[in-house]
Amino acid sequence: MIIDAWMQHPTLRMVGSPIFASLRRWVGEELPTEEIPIDLTIAAMDVAGVSKATLSAWSSPRYGEMISNAEVAGWVAEHPGRFVGLASADLDTPMESVRELRRRVKDDGFKGLRMLPWLWDAAPTDRRYYPLYAECVELGVPFCTQVGHAGPLMPSEPGRPIPYIDQIAIDFPELVIVCGHAGYPWTEEMVAVARKHANVYIDTSAWTLARLPQELVAYMKTGSGRHKVLFGSNFPMVTPQAALAGLDALELDDETRDLFLSANAQRVFDLS
């Protein structure tokens, strides 16, 4: 069984955003002209043998709801066996966002909140996040975020694990924090923060396993690290099939491989 801890189903509002110009330049892909059916995302999962995935909403101060919570709820309702929802939030309306997060978790079965600090140009220690952290703790769901440099044309500084993830883990020791994208070029910082804090995890999204930073590979093989790293692709930027390339070369034992591919995600996101 494989669970993908970081996917998003692309909307035209998301893929057409000017902030992704650098990514389009790297991959050389043309923009779609019509909305992409959810079946395309399911097909990408099937090719890679991915059984279940988290789908993220995206909210931006400049571009609004690039992927709305309502859209994610609809896709999850259509395919409840394949997807679980992760909400996004508007930092400029923190109390409305707290109520929205609560509603999505309680009414629609969402399994967490995902915020991209670079999208808001606001580090995770910004005071506007803090009501959302408290609500995540009360609801018993994780806060998921991006660490490391920003590929899109936005500042990378908000993605530093130290001091930002370290500080919110100190301020909210009960908060489960899942840090995506491995933290590069601060992967050693990210591993240090995960070692330090019991509730801090790392996912490998945005990387193919063949290129995963060696500091993270080494951590995955330690006694505690094997329980702290989750597989993720970052579809559609990286397909699950491409992300899994190089899995055998990691030389994980059977138990560690199972933890990485599914069991850690099952535990962190409380998946049945």
C-alpha positions as a printed Julia matrix, in Angstrom:
272×3 Matrix{Float64}:
   0.0    0.0     0.0
   1.21   3.51   -0.87
  -0.21   6.75    0.53
   0.81  10.01   -1.11
   1.03  12.67    1.62
   1.11  15.65   -0.76
  -0.98  16.04   -3.88
  -3.2   18.73   -5.29
  -5.65  18.46   -8.16
  -4.81  21.39  -10.43
  -7.34  24.03  -11.39
  -6.84  26.55  -14.19
  -6.65  29.25  -11.51
  -3.69  27.46   -9.94
  -1.64  26.36  -12.96
  -2.21  29.65  -14.78
  -0.93  31.77  -11.92
   2.05  34.01  -12.77
   3.92  32.71   -9.73
   4.43  29.39  -11.51
   6.21  30.92  -14.5
   9.55  29.54  -13.3
   8.17  26.01  -13.0
   6.63  26.17  -16.46
   9.99  27.36  -17.79
  11.75  24.35  -16.22
   9.34  21.7   -17.47
   8.36  23.36  -20.75
   4.68  22.51  -20.46
   1.89  24.49  -22.07
  -1.08  25.63  -20.02
  -4.31  23.65  -20.34
  -7.28  25.49  -21.81
 -10.02  23.58  -19.98
 -10.47  22.42  -16.4
  -8.71  19.12  -15.77
 -10.95  16.19  -14.74
 -10.28  14.55  -11.38
  -9.91  11.26  -13.25
  -6.51  12.48  -14.48
  -5.21  12.66  -10.91
  -6.64   9.24  -10.12
  -4.97   7.83  -13.24
  -1.61   9.22  -12.1
  -2.12   7.5    -8.76
  -3.06   4.2   -10.4
   0.04   4.16  -12.61
   2.21   4.44   -9.5
   0.15   2.07   -7.33
  -0.9    4.83   -4.94
  -3.96   3.75   -2.98
  -4.81   7.02   -1.24
  -3.66  10.63   -1.26
  -4.19  13.91    0.5
  -5.63  16.67   -1.67
  -4.77  20.23   -0.68
  -6.7   23.45   -1.09
  -4.68  26.58   -1.92
  -5.44  30.1    -0.73
  -3.38  33.17   -1.62
  -3.62  36.84   -0.61
  -2.95  37.91   -4.19
  -4.82  35.28   -6.19
  -7.58  34.21   -3.8
  -8.77  30.59   -3.74
  -6.53  28.92   -6.28
  -8.02  25.58   -5.17
 -10.99  26.04   -2.85
 -11.9   23.98    0.18
 -15.28  23.4    -1.46
 -13.63  21.95   -4.57
 -11.49  19.62   -2.47
 -14.56  18.54   -0.49
 -16.34  17.74   -3.74
 -13.5   15.58   -5.07
 -13.2   13.74   -1.77
 -16.96  13.11   -1.72
 -16.78  11.7    -5.27
 -13.87   9.4    -4.42
 -13.85   8.85   -0.63
 -11.7    5.75   -0.87
  -8.93   7.51   -2.75
  -8.68  11.02   -1.29
  -8.65  12.83    2.03
  -8.91  16.59    2.18
  -6.51  19.16    3.61
  -7.94  22.64    4.09
  -6.32  25.95    3.35
  -7.02  29.24    5.14
  -7.02  32.99    4.64
  -4.54  34.48    7.1
  -6.15  37.89    6.73
  -9.41  36.61    8.29
  -8.14  34.36   11.08
 -11.4   33.82   12.97
 -13.38  33.09    9.81
 -10.61  30.7     8.85
 -10.77  28.94   12.21
 -14.51  28.4    11.74
 -13.95  27.21    8.16
 -11.28  24.74    9.27
 -13.54  23.43   12.02
 -16.43  22.98    9.59
 -14.33  21.19    7.01
 -12.91  18.76    9.56
 -16.19  18.06   11.35
 -18.59  18.12    8.39
 -16.45  17.05    5.44
 -13.92  14.79    7.16
 -10.85  16.84    6.28
  -7.7   15.49    7.91
  -5.59  18.61    8.37
  -4.62  22.13    7.39
  -1.94  22.91    4.82
  -0.45  26.38    4.46
   2.37  27.47    2.15
   4.38  30.25    3.84
   5.92  31.4     0.55
   2.45  31.87   -0.92
   1.66  34.35    1.83
   5.21  35.67    2.24
   4.58  35.09    5.93
   6.75  32.81    8.05
   4.95  30.19   10.18
   5.64  32.27   13.3
   3.42  35.09   11.99
   0.78  35.74   14.68
  -2.06  35.16   12.2
  -1.29  31.44   12.07
  -1.57  30.94   15.81
  -5.39  30.67   16.13
  -5.25  28.03   13.39
  -2.56  26.07   15.25
  -4.68  26.08   18.4
  -7.69  24.86   16.42
  -5.63  22.05   14.82
  -4.69  20.89   18.3
  -8.32  21.01   19.46
  -9.49  19.11   16.38
  -6.65  16.57   16.59
  -5.43  17.18   13.02
  -1.94  18.04   11.75
  -0.66  21.32   10.4
   1.11  20.66    7.1
   3.48  23.12    5.51
   6.34  23.57    3.05
   9.96  23.82    4.12
  12.97  24.7     2.0
  13.39  27.05   -0.92
  10.4   28.16   -3.01
  10.49  26.98   -6.6
   7.84  29.54   -7.66
   8.8   33.19   -7.96
   8.33  34.04   -4.29
  10.77  34.53   -1.38
  12.25  31.37    0.15
  13.03  32.73    3.62
   9.64  31.7     5.16
  10.56  28.07    4.42
  13.46  27.85    6.87
  13.02  25.07    9.46
  15.1   27.05   11.97
  13.89  29.28   13.47
  10.3   28.95   12.24
   9.28  25.27   12.58
  11.41  24.95   15.69
   9.62  27.91   17.29
   6.06  26.82   16.57
   6.87  23.33   17.84
   8.05  24.95   21.08
   4.96  27.18   21.3
   2.55  24.32   20.45
   4.12  21.05   21.65
   0.83  19.19   21.05
   0.63  20.33   17.42
   1.52  17.67   14.86
   3.53  19.37   12.1
   4.22  17.73    8.73
   6.96  19.52    6.77
   6.95  18.89    3.04
   9.66  19.17    0.39
  12.51  17.89    2.61
  13.74  21.35    3.6
  16.43  21.7     0.93
  18.85  23.52    1.11
  18.29  23.38    4.88
  17.71  19.62    5.08
  20.12  19.18    7.98
  18.17  21.84    9.9
  14.93  20.03    9.09
  16.27  16.71   10.33
  17.56  18.38   13.5
  14.12  19.88   14.19
  12.41  16.51   13.59
  14.85  14.83   15.98
  14.22  17.47   18.62
  10.43  17.55   18.54
   8.28  14.44   18.94
   5.45  15.81   16.8
   7.46  17.12   13.83
   7.49  14.99   10.66
   8.98  15.32    7.17
   7.52  14.35    3.8
   9.52  13.85    0.62
   7.2   15.71   -1.77
   8.73  17.63   -4.69
  11.63  15.17   -4.84
  12.24  11.98   -6.75
  13.6    9.4    -4.35
  16.64   8.99   -6.57
  17.62  12.59   -5.78
  16.57  12.74   -2.13
  19.14  14.56    0.05
  21.43  12.01    1.69
  20.96  13.6     5.13
  17.28  12.67    4.94
  17.95   9.16    3.62
  20.3    8.53    6.53
  17.7    9.85    8.99
  15.03   7.55    7.54
  17.16   4.57    8.53
  17.58   5.53   12.2
  15.46   4.17   15.01
  13.38   7.33   15.42
  13.69   8.64   11.87
  12.02   5.61   10.32
   8.8    6.7    12.07
   9.12  10.36   11.01
   9.31  10.44    7.2
   6.33  10.16    4.82
   6.22   9.66    1.07
   4.77  12.51   -1.0
   4.88  13.44   -4.68
   3.63  17.05   -5.03
   1.48  16.14   -8.04
   0.98  17.67  -10.59
   4.45  19.25  -10.32
   5.93  15.76   -9.8
   3.92  12.65  -10.62
   3.8    9.82   -8.05
   5.47   7.51  -10.56
   8.38   9.91  -11.03
   8.61  10.58   -7.29
   8.94   6.86   -6.53
  11.82   6.39   -8.96
  14.84   5.19   -7.0
  12.9    3.58   -4.15
  14.84   0.3    -4.29
  18.15   2.18   -4.31
  17.35   3.61   -0.87
  17.89   0.07    0.49
  15.23   0.35    3.18
  14.4   -2.77    5.13
  10.84  -4.07    4.73
   9.51  -2.47    7.91
  11.07   0.92    7.2
   9.79   0.82    3.63
   6.25   0.12    4.83
   6.45   2.92    7.39
   7.69   5.36    4.77
   5.18   4.45    2.05
   2.03   4.14    4.14
   2.1    3.39    7.87
   3.48   6.76    8.97
   0.86   8.6     6.92
  -1.89   6.35    8.26
  -0.87   7.25   11.81
  -0.24  10.97   11.31
  -3.45  11.61    9.35
  -5.53   9.07   11.3
  -6.51   7.13    8.19
  -8.46   3.91    8.39
